[in-house]
Amino acid sequence: MTDSSEWLIYRGAGEPHDGLDRLPAPPPWRDFASRHTAGTDGDGTDGDSTDGDGSEDRRLGAHRHLAELHRPGAEELEMINAALYLRRPLLVTGSPGAGKSTLAHSVAYELGLGNVLRWPIVSRSTLQDGLYHYDAIARLQDVQLAAPHGSDPAAPGAPGSVEGIGSYIRLGPLGTALLPSETPRVLLIDELDKSDIDLPNDLLNVLEEGEFAIPELERVADRLPGGEAAVLTADGTKALVRDGRVRCHAFPFVVLTSNGERDFPAPLMRRCIHLELGRPDHKRLATFVRAHLGDEAARAGDDLITHFLERSRSELVAADQLLNAIYLTDAAAPPSRDRLADLLIQRLDRPR
């Protein structure tokens, strides 16, 4: 392109125009429309996807078949398999964009363990968030709304009745992962180092015992049919909980990720298999780009990969920044390619 503004969609001119029509398809890892057609070929027929929410393509790459020649390093494979054999959580540390979260999706995809349950951790996250939520207010509202119509809340099937208490309980990602099943679920507890100081210790007992209680169900278990209640899960389905306790049969494959921003207590560390992902080399980054954008984009962006690696020796930069730069410089083809790439790959450890 000769005009440096040709690739711009928003021009800042203050005049309405139809430039949005020129916006290309989103990057595969930001294509949220695919979640509505995941598992189909676009015509309603079954496709190849095994993940119901489209997150496989966004995490592993829509072109992951082109990256099939890449294999994880020996130490990475050994630690993953150690966690599988020992039924222990896998604590994965590494810099942002090193592929920590993708590891969980890769294991789930290869072993056919279904969609990954994801628990993104923030500073306010508590163990209760991961286990379950009981909506007592909604239950009370249902009872109050039914009262003017003469409904007896103690009658079976009435709004807010004991028999229907499961409708007001929703399991969190950790609670869903611990439901009894023949094969393990994959649970990603993402960025644990962002948590409150107490959460790592609070996780100890649940991860050690593989079970937890729901007191709201335990109190009324003798009044439930067969002692069972049908509760909602993090998948949006329903599952039966007996006697108010969730007990796993197959311990889930739990991946805890950390950017290394804090140390964890020794009791948690000794219960986990620890894997530290080092800085990726050129081959691994090229495979990463190829999986998401295809072989042609990987070749076209080879110089950006090299430049990224040079910068990563002295700066903290993330691989997803590299993906953004290669996608945009390829899709929009701006004349100031190198300058735009540097703007997109800004160091994450610079002083504020």
C-alpha positions in Angstrom: 0.0 0.0 0.0 1.2 3.5 -0.8 -1.2 5.5 1.4 -0.3 4.9 5.1 -3.9 5.4 6.1 -5.5 2.9 3.7 -5.5 0.1 6.3 -7.2 2.2 9.0 -10.9 1.5 9.7 -11.4 4.3 12.2 -9.9 7.4 10.8 -10.7 10.0 13.4 -12.2 12.3 10.8 -15.5 12.9 12.6 -17.5 11.8 9.5 -19.7 8.6 9.4 -18.6 6.0 6.8 -19.0 2.3 6.0 -15.3 1.4 6.6 -16.4 -1.3 9.0 -17.3 -3.4 6.0 -13.6 -3.7 5.2 -12.8 -5.2 8.7 -11.4 -8.7 8.1 -12.4 -11.8 10.1 -11.2 -11.7 13.7 -8.0 -13.5 14.7 -8.8 -17.2 15.5 -8.0 -16.7 19.2 -10.6 -13.9 19.3 -13.3 -15.5 17.2 -16.2 -15.8 19.7 -18.8 -16.4 17.0 -17.3 -19.9 16.6 -18.7 -20.9 20.0 -22.2 -20.9 18.5 -21.1 -23.4 15.7 -18.5 -25.4 17.7 -19.0 -29.1 17.1 -20.7 -28.5 13.8 -19.6 -27.9 10.2 -21.6 -24.8 9.9 -24.7 -26.5 8.5 -25.8 -28.1 11.7 -24.0 -31.4 11.1 -21.5 -32.8 13.5 -17.9 -31.6 13.0 -14.6 -32.6 14.4 -14.6 -30.3 17.5 -14.9 -32.1 20.8 -15.2 -28.8 22.8 -18.6 -27.4 23.1 -17.7 -23.7 23.6 -15.1 -23.2 20.8 -12.3 -22.7 23.3 -10.2 -25.5 21.7 -9.6 -23.5 18.5 -9.0 -20.3 20.5 -6.5 -21.9 22.8 -4.8 -24.6 20.6 -5.2 -22.8 17.2 -7.5 -23.4 14.3 -4.5 -24.7 12.3 -3.2 -27.0 15.0 -2.9 -29.9 12.6 -0.1 -28.0 10.9 1.8 -28.0 14.1 1.6 -31.7 14.7 5.3 -32.2 14.3 6.0 -30.2 17.4 6.4 -32.1 20.6 6.8 -30.8 24.2 10.2 -31.1 25.7 11.1 -34.3 27.7 10.9 -32.6 31.1 7.5 -31.1 30.2 6.2 -34.5 29.1 7.5 -36.2 32.2 6.0 -33.7 34.7 2.6 -33.8 32.9 2.6 -37.6 33.0 3.7 -37.6 36.6 0.7 -35.5 37.5 -1.5 -37.9 35.6 -0.1 -41.1 37.2 0.0 -39.6 40.8 -3.3 -37.9 40.6 -1.7 -34.7 41.8 -2.3 -31.1 40.7 0.2 -29.7 38.2 1.6 -26.3 39.1 2.9 -24.6 36.0 4.9 -21.4 36.2 6.4 -19.3 33.5 6.3 -15.9 31.9 3.0 -14.5 30.4 2.2 -16.2 27.0 4.5 -19.1 27.6 1.7 -21.6 27.0 0.7 -22.5 30.6 -3.0 -22.3 30.0 -2.8 -24.0 26.6 -1.2 -27.0 28.3 -4.5 -27.9 30.0 -6.4 -27.7 26.7 -3.7 -29.7 24.9 -4.0 -32.6 27.5 -7.8 -32.5 27.3 -7.8 -32.6 23.5 -5.3 -35.4 23.2 -6.8 -37.6 25.8 -10.5 -36.9 24.9 -11.4 -35.5 28.3 -14.0 -33.0 27.1 -14.0 -29.3 27.5 -11.7 -27.7 30.0 -13.3 -26.3 33.2 -11.7 -22.9 33.8 -11.5 -21.0 37.0 -9.9 -17.6 36.4 -8.5 -16.3 39.7 -8.8 -12.6 40.8 -7.8 -10.9 44.0 -11.3 -11.5 45.5 -11.6 -15.2 44.6 -12.4 -17.6 47.4 -12.6 -21.3 47.7 -16.4 -21.0 47.9 -16.4 -19.5 44.4 -14.7 -22.6 43.0 -16.9 -25.1 44.9 -20.6 -23.9 44.6 -23.0 -21.0 45.1 -26.3 -21.3 46.9 -28.9 -18.7 45.8 -30.9 -18.3 49.0 -32.4 -15.0 47.8 -33.8 -16.5 44.6 -35.4 -19.3 46.6 -37.0 -16.9 49.0 -38.3 -14.8 46.2 -39.9 -17.9 44.6 -41.6 -18.7 47.8 -42.9 -15.1 48.2 -44.2 -14.9 44.6 -46.1 -18.2 45.1 -47.6 -17.2 48.4 -50.4 -15.0 47.1 -51.6 -17.9 45.0 -52.0 -20.2 48.1 -48.9 -22.3 47.3 -47.6 -24.3 50.3 -43.8 -24.1 50.2 -43.7 -27.4 52.1 -45.6 -29.2 49.3 -43.5 -31.4 47.0 -42.8 -29.5 43.7 -43.9 -26.1 45.1 -41.6 -23.1 44.4 -38.8 -23.1 46.9 -39.7 -26.6 48.2 -37.0 -28.8 49.7 -37.3 -31.2 46.8 -36.4 -28.4 44.4 -33.5 -27.0 46.4 -31.0 -28.2 43.9 -32.3 -25.6 41.4 -30.8 -22.9 43.6 -27.3 -24.5 43.8 -24.7 -24.1 41.1 -21.4 -25.9 41.3 -18.3 -23.9 40.4 -15.5 -25.1 38.2 -13.7 -27.0 41.0 -17.0 -28.4 42.3 -17.9 -29.6 38.8 -14.5 -31.2 38.3 -15.0 -33.3 41.5 -18.3 -34.8 40.4 -18.0 -38.6 40.2 -17.1 -39.8 36.7 -15.3 -42.6 35.0 -12.7 -40.4 33.4 -11.1 -37.3 35.0 -12.2 -33.8 34.0 -9.5 -31.2 33.3 -9.6 -28.1 35.5 -7.6 -25.0 34.8 -7.1 -22.8 37.9 -5.6 -19.8 36.0 -3.2 -17.3 37.5 -3.3 -18.5 41.1 -0.7 -15.9 42.0 -3.4 -13.2 41.6 -5.3 -14.6 44.5 -5.8 -13.5 48.1 -3.1 -14.7 50.4 -5.4 -17.4 51.9 -6.7 -19.1 48.8 -3.7 -21.5 48.2 -4.0 -22.8 51.8 -7.8 -23.0 51.5 -7.4 -25.3 48.5 -5.3 -27.9 50.4 -8.0 -30.0 51.9 -10.2 -30.2 48.9 -7.3 -31.1 46.6 -6.1 -33.7 49.1 -9.4 -35.4 49.8 -11.1 -35.0 46.5 -14.5 -34.2 48.1 -16.4 -31.5 49.8 -19.8 -30.9 51.5 -22.7 -28.8 50.6 -24.3 -28.0 54.1 -27.5 -26.7 52.5 -28.0 -30.2 51.1 -26.7 -32.1 54.0 -29.3 -30.6 56.3 -32.2 -31.8 54.2 -30.7 -35.0 52.7 -33.1 -37.2 54.6 -36.1 -35.4 53.1 -34.8 -35.6 49.5 -35.9 -38.5 47.2 -33.2 -41.1 47.6 -31.1 -38.4 49.4 -30.3 -36.9 46.0 -30.6 -33.4 44.6 -30.1 -32.3 41.0 -27.8 -29.3 41.0 -26.6 -27.1 38.2 -22.9 -27.5 37.1 -20.4 -25.1 35.6 -21.1 -26.8 32.3 -24.7 -25.6 32.4 -26.0 -29.2 32.9 -27.5 -30.9 35.9 -25.9 -33.5 38.1 -27.1 -35.5 41.1 -25.5 -34.9 44.5 -26.1 -37.7 47.1 -26.3 -37.0 50.8 -25.0 -33.4 50.3 -21.5 -34.4 49.5 -19.6 -34.3 46.2 -17.0 -37.1 46.0 -14.8 -37.7 42.9 -14.2 -41.2 41.5 -11.4 -40.1 39.1 -9.4 -37.3 40.5 -9.4 -34.4 37.9 -6.3 -33.3 36.0 -5.8 -30.0 37.8 -3.5 -27.4 36.2 -2.7 -24.4 38.4 -0.9 -21.6 36.5 1.3 -18.8 37.9 3.3 -16.0 36.4 5.8 -16.4 39.2 4.7 -13.1 40.9 4.6 -14.7 44.3 5.8 -17.7 46.3 3.3 -20.4 47.4 3.2 -22.0 50.9 5.1 -25.2 51.3 2.0 -27.4 52.0 0.7 -26.5 48.6 4.0 -27.1 46.8 4.5 -30.5 48.3 1.0 -31.6 47.1 1.7 -30.4 43.5 3.9 -31.5 40.7 5.9 -28.4 39.7 6.7 -27.6 36.0 8.5 -24.4 35.0 8.1 -23.4 31.4 11.2 -21.7 30.1 11.5 -19.1 27.4 10.4 -20.6 24.1 12.9 -20.9 21.3 12.4 -20.1 17.6 11.1 -23.5 16.7 8.5 -23.5 19.4 7.3 -19.9 18.6 7.1 -20.7 14.9 5.0 -23.8 15.8 2.8 -21.6 18.0 2.2 -19.1 15.2 1.6 -21.9 12.7 -1.0 -23.5 14.9 -3.0 -20.3 15.1 -2.4 -18.6 11.8 -1.2 -21.2 9.4 2.0 -22.0 7.6 2.0 -19.0 5.3 1.7 -16.5 8.2 4.4 -18.3 10.1 6.8 -17.9 7.1 5.8 -14.3 6.6 6.3 -13.4 10.2 9.7 -15.2 10.6 11.6 -12.0 11.0 9.1 -10.8 13.7 9.7 -14.1 15.6 13.5 -13.5 15.4 13.1 -9.9 16.6 10.8 -11.0 19.4 13.4 -13.6 20.6 16.1 -10.9 20.6 14.0 -8.6 22.7 12.9 -11.4 25.1 16.5 -11.8 26.2 16.4 -8.5 28.1 12.7 -7.6 28.2 9.5 -9.3 29.5 7.3 -9.8 26.4 4.5 -12.3 25.8 3.9 -14.8 22.9 0.3 -13.6 22.4 1.7 -10.1 21.7 3.7 -11.7 18.9 0.6 -13.4 17.5 -1.2 -10.0 17.5 1.7 -8.4 15.6 1.9 -11.1 13.0 -1.8 -11.3 12.4 -2.3 -7.5 12.1 0.8 -6.9 9.9 -0.4 -9.7 7.7 -4.1 -8.9 7.6 -3.9 -5.1 7.3 -0.5 -4.9 5.6 0.3 -1.4 7.0 3.3 0.3 5.4 4.9 0.9 8.8 5.0 -2.8 9.6 8.0 -2.9 11.9 7.0 0.2 13.8 3.5 -1.2 14.4 4.9 -4.5 15.5 7.0 -2.8 18.1 4.0 -0.9 19.3 2.1 -4.1 19.8 4.9 -6.0 21.5 5.6 -3.6 24.3 7.6 -4.8 27.3 5.6 -5.8 30.2 8.2 -5.0 32.8 8.8 -1.4 32.0 8.5 1.2 34.8 5.1 2.7 35.2 
